[in-house]
C-alpha cells in the first residue's frame, strides 16, 4: 500500500512543482527587453579586449579598437547595418583568450539610451554582463 502512495505523492509533488515552475517562468518570458541606441562594454578584466555587436541570427558589426582594463568603448547602433527593433548584444574578444557574448540581448531603438555591459574575469574564464 505504501508503494502505491509514495509514487502518487511524488507524482503530485512533481506536477505541482511543474505548475509553479511554469508560472514562475511565464512572467520572466513576458518581461520587456531594454530598448537602447548604444551599447557600451567596460573592461574590468585583466586583459585587452575588443567587441562587436551581434544579432540573434549571427550578423556582426565592425569591431571596436583594442582597449585595456579600466577603459570602455561604445557603439552607436545607428552606425551599424542593423535595423531598429533587432535584438543585439556584444560579442567580446579577449586577446589570447576566448570570445564571450553578453549575457542578455537588448533591442535597438533610436532613443539615445545606452546598455552598459561589463567584461570581467580572466582571458579564458570571463563573463560579459549587462549592468542594471
C-alpha positions in Angstrom: 0.0 0.0 0.0 2.8 2.4 0.8 4.5 1.7 -2.5 1.3 2.9 -4.3 1.1 6.1 -2.2 4.7 7.1 -2.5 4.8 7.2 -6.3 1.4 9.0 -6.3 2.7 11.5 -3.8 5.9 12.1 -5.8 3.9 12.4 -9.0 1.6 15.0 -7.3 4.6 16.9 -6.0 6.3 16.9 -9.3 3.1 18.0 -11.1 2.6 20.8 -8.6 6.3 21.8 -8.9 6.0 21.9 -12.7 3.0 24.2 -12.4 4.9 26.5 -10.1 7.9 26.5 -12.4 5.6 27.2 -15.4 4.1 30.2 -13.5 7.4 31.5 -12.5 8.9 31.3 -16.0 5.9 33.0 -17.7 6.4 36.4 -16.2 10.2 36.3 -16.9 9.5 35.5 -20.6 6.9 38.3 -20.8 9.3 41.0 -19.4 10.2 43.8 -21.8 13.7 43.7 -23.2 15.6 47.0 -22.7 15.4 49.2 -25.8 18.6 51.2 -26.5 20.5 53.0 -29.2 24.0 52.4 -27.9 26.0 49.5 -26.4 29.0 50.0 -24.2 31.4 47.5 -22.7 33.6 48.3 -19.7 36.7 46.3 -19.5 37.0 45.1 -15.8 39.2 42.1 -16.8 42.9 41.9 -16.6 43.3 41.6 -20.3 42.9 43.6 -23.6 39.6 43.3 -25.4 37.6 44.5 -28.4 34.0 43.8 -29.2 31.5 43.6 -32.0 27.7 43.8 -31.9 26.0 40.6 -32.8 22.3 39.8 -33.6 20.3 36.7 -32.8 20.9 35.4 -36.3 24.7 35.9 -36.1 25.2 39.1 -38.0 28.2 41.1 -36.8 29.1 44.8 -36.8 32.7 46.0 -37.3 34.9 45.5 -34.2 36.0 48.3 -31.9 39.6 49.0 -31.4 41.6 47.1 -28.7 41.4 48.5 -25.2 42.8 47.5 -21.8 41.4 47.2 -18.3 39.6 50.2 -16.8 38.6 51.6 -20.2 35.4 51.3 -22.2 34.1 51.7 -25.7 30.7 52.5 -27.0 28.9 51.6 -30.3 26.1 53.7 -31.6 23.8 51.2 -33.3 22.8 53.9 -35.8 26.3 53.5 -37.3 25.7 49.7 -37.8 23.8 48.0 -40.7 21.2 46.8 -38.2 17.5 47.9 -38.4 15.6 49.3 -35.4 13.8 46.5 -33.5 16.5 43.9 -33.9 17.9 42.2 -30.8 21.6 42.7 -30.2 24.3 42.0 -27.7 28.1 42.5 -27.5 30.5 39.7 -28.6 33.7 40.3 -26.7 37.1 39.0 -27.8 39.9 38.8 -25.3 43.4 38.9 -26.8 44.9 35.4 -26.5 41.6 34.3 -25.0 38.0 33.4 -25.6 35.1 35.1 -27.4 32.2 35.6 -25.0 28.7 37.0 -25.8 26.8 39.3 -23.5 24.5 37.5 -21.1 21.3 39.1 -22.5 20.1 40.7 -25.7 18.7 44.2 -25.8 16.6 45.7 -28.6 17.7 48.5 -30.9 15.6 51.7 -30.6 16.7 55.2 -31.8 16.2 56.7 -28.4 19.7 57.8 -27.2 19.8 55.3 -24.3 22.8 53.1 -23.6 23.1 49.5 -22.4 26.3 49.0 -20.5 27.9 45.6 -20.1 31.0 44.8 -18.0 33.6 42.2 -19.0 35.3 40.7 -16.0 37.4 37.6 -15.2 40.5 36.2 -17.0 41.2 35.7 -20.7 40.0 32.1 -20.6 37.2 32.5 -18.0 35.3 35.7 -18.1 31.7 36.9 -18.3 30.0 39.8 -20.1 27.1 41.0 -18.0 24.5 43.7 -18.6 24.5 46.2 -15.7 21.1 47.2 -14.4 
